[in-house]
Amino acid sequence: MGKADLHTHTTASDGAVKPEDLIKRANEKGLKTLAITDHDTIKGYKLAKPVAKELGIELLTGVELTALWENREVHILGYCFDEDNPGMLKLLGAQKRARRKRMDLIVDHLKSKGVDIDIEEVKAEAGRGNIGRPHAAEVMVNKGIVASIGEAFIRYLSSEKLEDIQTDYSSLRNVVEVVQQAGGAVSLAHPGRLYSAAEVDQMITFGLDGIECIHPSHNFTVQRNFSKKASTNNLLVTGGSDFHGKGKSDYDPYFGIVTLGEQHVMALKRLAQRRKELTI
């Protein structure tokens, strides 16, 4: 059975590897199916498609969307949606604008705390990628303000540190509805390190199709518990390495190791296909 990784990032958002090169790495690792789930953009997916076709790797449409729930940011993985769906494109455009606005506010907040950082530096670090907090963290590392990206998040960029900053991200309900109306499926990303079991149960009521049970931050017990929750609620099991590339996260070594079984990929594709047939 072929191995799959349904959670990866590229330079189109906060990853270190170009989309085309990620496909080549996936091929070297023996992966048969891949989803590029950049933050609030499918640019990386589109750039990778020709290489995936050439190498015979099944590349699913994918994205990691930032949504608002209970005044918190939650990450929702979208899969197998129509990449040209007008509602989906509208959502991605709005998310990109929200990211830019939020980064302006974050930089102003950091300056008020005496952190020497400028928005143009963050934009330069992001390049053509969708701007986000990891880019601000990179600037802080490069300037010697902190020793690592992890330290930047702990001291300055965590959700707790930035809780008063306004954000225009879409609501959880709207994100779920838009992806599903585009013929796709949605899964809650890496819940084990972020939410209690009760909070996950609450989010399931918004119409989630799956839970990311398999993730490098989930030990065996956490993975088993979420897999049971998925089974109990008739939800999909999704998973992947959350690969970003060297220096971008601690998950780099798990690419090609933390994978999803083919049976789960088939279940995901069947659900999306049924949804598309209902929306025709």
N, C-alpha and C positions, 0 to 999 in steps of 0.2 A: 504494500500500500504506500502511496506517495505521501511525503511529509509536506506540511503547510505551515507558513508563518503569516498570520493575519494581523500583525501589528508591527509596522516598521516606519521609519522616518528618513527623509532625505533632505538635501539642501533646499528643497522647495519650502520647508518650514524650519525646523531647528536641528536637522541632522547634519552630519559631516560628510556624507557620501552622496555623489550625484545619482539621480534616479537610474540612469543608464548603467552606472557601475554597480549599483545595488543589485540589479538583475543578474549581472555577471557573477557577483558574489553568491547570490542565491543558487545559481547553477552549479558553482563550485562546491557548495555545501550539499548538493543533492536534493534541494527543495523542488517540489513539483508544482506547488501553488503558492502564490504570494499576494498579499494586499499591501500596497503603500498607503499608509494612513497618516499623511501629513496633517498638521493642525490647520483646520478650516480652509483647506485648499486641495484641489485635485490636479494641480499643475504637474507635480511629480509623477503622478499616475500617467498622465498624457505623454510626458516625455519618455517614460519607460516602455510604453506599449510596443513600439517597433522592435526593441531589443528583446522583449519577452517573447514576441511572436517568432523572432528569428531563432531563439534558443529553445523554443518549445515549452516555455514556462507559462502556466495559466496565471494571468494577472487579473485579479478581481478589482472592480472599482471599490475604492475605499477612502475613508476620511475619518479623522478624529475631530469631532465638533465640540466646541466649548459651549456649554449651556448653563443657564441659571436655574437653580432650584433652592428654595428656602434661603435666599440671599447668599448662596454659595455657588461656586463654579463646579460643575461636574463635567466629566469628559464622556462623550458618547461616540462609539464607533459605528459608522455607517458602512454598509456593504451592498454590493450588487445592485446599486441604483442606476437609473438612466443618467449618464453623465451629461446629457444635453437637456434634461428636464428643466423647464423654465423656473419652476418653484425652487429647485435645488440650486440653480445658478444665482437666483435672487438671494437666497439664504447665504451662499458663500460670499457674495459681494458685500452683503451687510456685515458678515462676520469679519471680513478683512478691514472694513472701515472701523468697526468696533475695536479691533486690535490696535490700529494706528492711534485712535483717540485715547485708548487706555494707556498706551505706552507714553504718550505725551504727559498724561497725568502722573504716571509712575516716576518719570524723570523729574518732574517738578517736585514730587514728594521726596525723592532721594536728595535733591538739592537742598530742600528745607531741613534735611537731617545732616547736612554738611558733607554729603557724598559728591565728589567732583566728577560729574558725568553729564554728557550733553546728548540731546536727541539725535543729532547728526552722527555722533559716534555709534549709537545703537543702530541707526539705519544702515550705516556702512557695514557693520558687523552682520546684519541680516542679509545684505546684498539684495538679491532678487527673491529671497525667501519671505514667507509670511512672518512679520515681525512678532516677537514674543519675549517673555521674561528671560529665557536662556540667552538671548542676544545681549540683553542688559548685563546679565551675569558675566558673559564673556568679556565685555568691556571692562567690568570691574576687576576681573582677573588680570587682564592685559595691563591695566594701570596700577596693579599692585595694591588695590584697595582691599581685596580678599585673596586668599590663597587658592581657592577652588570655587567651582560653580556651586557645589553643595554649601559651602560657607556663605556664598552670596544669598542663596535662598533662605538659609537659616537666619541670617542676621538682618536681611533687608527685603527679600522678595517673596516670602511665603504668603499664602492667602491670609494668614493671621496678621502679618505685618502690614498688609495692604487692604485690610477689610473695609476701610472707609472710602476707598477709591471707587468712584462711579464706573459702571461698566454697561455697555449697550449690547452685550451678547444676547442671543435669542433665548427664550424660555425653554425648559426641558420639554414641555408639552409641544411647543411649536417645532422644535428640532425633530422629535419623534414623528410627528405628523408629516412634515415635509419629506423626510427620507422615505417613509413608507408610501407616501403618495407618488414618489418617484420610482416606485417598484422595488425599493430596497428594504433591508433589515437593519435593526439597531441593537447594539449590545452595550452594556455598561462596562466602561474600561476600568481595569485594575482596582476593583472595589475593596480588596482586602486591606490595603494600606490607607484607606480614606474614610470608609463608612462602617457604621455598625450594622448588624444583621437587620435590625428594625428599620434603619434608613434605607437599606437595599429593598426591603419589602415595600416601603412606601413608594420608592421610585418605580418598582415593577408595575404599580397600579397605573402608571402613565402610558402603559402599552409597550414596554420594552419587549423585544423578541428574544434577547439572549443576555448572558452574563459572561464576561471574560474570566473564566475560571482558571485558565492556564496562563501564568505570567511569572516572570522571574522573582517578583516580590512576594509570591504566594508559596509558602512551604506546602508540604504534602497535606497537612491537616486542613489548611485554608482551602487548598484546591479541592479536596474531598468535600468539605462543607458546602462550598459554592456549587459544586457539581450536583450535590444532593438537592440544593435549593433550586437549581435549574430544572432538575428532573421533577421535583414536586410541583413546580409551577408550569410545567410543559414548555420550558424555554430552551433555546439553543445554547450549546457550550461553544464559546469561542476562545481564542488564545494566540499567543505569539510572544516574541522576544522583546518587543518594545525597543528594537534596535535603533540607535541614533548615530553610532559611529564612535571611534576612539576619541576620548576626551569630552564627549558630550553627555554621557551618562555611564552608570555602572553596569549597564546591561549588554554592552558590546560583546562579551565572551559567549553570550547565550544564543547568538544568531546561529541557526542550524541545529541547535540543541533543544531549546524550548520550542516545541512545535505542536501542531494540532493534527489529529488523525483524520484520514480521508473521510471517514463516516460523518464527522462533524461538518466538514466542508460540503459534502453532498446534501446534508440536511439544510444547511444555510442556503444553498443554491435552489433547492426545491421550494423552500418557503418564498424566496424572492421571485421565482418563476410563477408560482401560484398568484402572488400579489400583482405581478405585471399582467397576467391574464385577466384578472378582475378589474384592472384599471383601463383596459383597452376599450 
